[in-house]
Amino acid sequence: MPERRFVYTPAMVGLTALALLLPLAGLFLLLQRPQLDVHWQHHPAHFWLVLATAVLSAVLAYGTGAAAVRRGDPRVLLVSLAFLSAAGFLALHALATPKVLLDTPNAGFTLATPVGVALASVFAVLSSLNFSGDRVASAVRWGRWLRAGLLTLMALWALASVLRLPPLHGTAVPEAADGILAALAVPAILLYAIAAGRYMRTWWERPSLMLLSMVAAFVLLAEAMVALVFARNWALSWWEWHVLMLAAFVLVVVGVRLQWHEERFADLYLEDTVSGRRELSVLFADLQGFTTFSEHHDPSEVTAMLNTYFQVVVPPVVRRHGGDVDRIIGDALMVTFNKRGDQPDHAERAAAAGLALQEAASAVQMAHPQWPRFRVGINSGVASVSLLGTEGGRTHTVIGDTVNVASRIEGKAPGGSVAIGPATKALLPEAVTESLGRLELKGKAEPLEVYRLVALTAPET
């Protein structure tokens, strides 16, 4: 299926901007004409509106957070923190609805919304920065600490609100808080405007519905902060900022749903994630004699054999040694190390994973001696980290000679063993190896010396 292309004309951009500014015009009209700003106090409607907004934001926080960790992308991680901040504090605000879950109003829960949306603006503007090189891995590490801090802050805020600890001990928001709200709103609006402008610039360079949804969401959240400060409690202007926040997250959800399910948040990825370069290690493994085995066995038996193997060999590679399974095709397994730039010991990890894979596979083979045996090949070097494909087939993978050589080395490895190239051996000075000789590799002009990996370190004598 061909990729959907959205045609953006100046008229469409102008209409979009006009539509986003209409809520502000409506707010000022209500403030100037109080008779239009009718009062409607309905606690259940408020509770479910705020809770639905919080749930939508939480779903987005989870989706973007999972994508950020999987790809090591700080922009998507910071976007997830913006959604998480809004979700957590909005959920606390929902609890402030009188006669729904609490008998009396609660100042801490009431103030939660402006605090959460203001914090989200900080993460939004940070996500619009351009991270590259070593700053990518560093930003991801800091992002994880920020997430832990944010969750801790929300828990402490909820505890202080429930226990009515000062300054959150009142049943209503103190008058002094009006100045605090304004102090929060002004920088938050400015930060959302900066974030929207930077995302707009990115959208201009590579038009995407996902990016446009983020721009619209930031604009609507900024407008919600304006309404939050000036609106009259339980009046239409007060309901407006609730609806604006809901609309912001609905727009992003719609943008996400329209993306192809593979790499759904790819349009938010940094350039370094989409087409960067990494020094990494690549592990290939397949079953020697698999074709012959498949020829003489029923497909269901072949499937059962593969599942039995993969259930025991994949966990140690991924969980114990931190490998990323790039793909599984039939009996072949491709695993990368340092794809996100956060594993400087990638060669050691790959070598240890290869040995662990063979150890796990040998236990299976003892019970099924007629099954084919795994052979493993590992190579290290620089490769391109790339987003390939389009709708109907999208993948984030590594490309380059380093990958090709790893595959060729695997094809020369003896069954039940791990073979490594000279680049990997150079990164493992204490490893015990045996030379397999200078081997002719398909596609390589010169023979390459390949080694069988015996152990990572020599046994103590």
Secondary structure as GFF3:
##gff-version 3
##sequence-region A 1 461
A	DSSP	alpha_helix	10	32	.	.	.	ID=ss1
A	DSSP	alpha_helix	43	71	.	.	.	ID=ss2
A	DSSP	alpha_helix	74	95	.	.	.	ID=ss3
A	DSSP	alpha_helix	107	127	.	.	.	ID=ss4
A	DSSP	alpha_helix	134	162	.	.	.	ID=ss5
A	DSSP	alpha_helix	177	205	.	.	.	ID=ss6
A	DSSP	alpha_helix	209	230	.	.	.	ID=ss7
A	DSSP	alpha_helix	236	257	.	.	.	ID=ss8
A	DSSP	three_ten_helix	266	268	.	.	.	ID=ss9
A	DSSP	alpha_helix	271	275	.	.	.	ID=ss10
A	DSSP	beta_strand	276	288	.	.	.	ID=ss11
A	DSSP	alpha_helix	290	295	.	.	.	ID=ss12
A	DSSP	alpha_helix	299	315	.	.	.	ID=ss13
A	DSSP	pi_helix	316	320	.	.	.	ID=ss14
A	DSSP	beta_strand	324	329	.	.	.	ID=ss15
A	DSSP	beta_strand	332	337	.	.	.	ID=ss16
A	DSSP	alpha_helix	346	367	.	.	.	ID=ss17
A	DSSP	beta_strand	373	390	.	.	.	ID=ss18
A	DSSP	beta_strand	393	399	.	.	.	ID=ss19
A	DSSP	alpha_helix	401	412	.	.	.	ID=ss20
A	DSSP	beta_strand	418	420	.	.	.	ID=ss21
A	DSSP	alpha_helix	422	426	.	.	.	ID=ss22
A	DSSP	beta_strand	432	439	.	.	.	ID=ss23
A	DSSP	beta_strand	448	455	.	.	.	ID=ss24
###
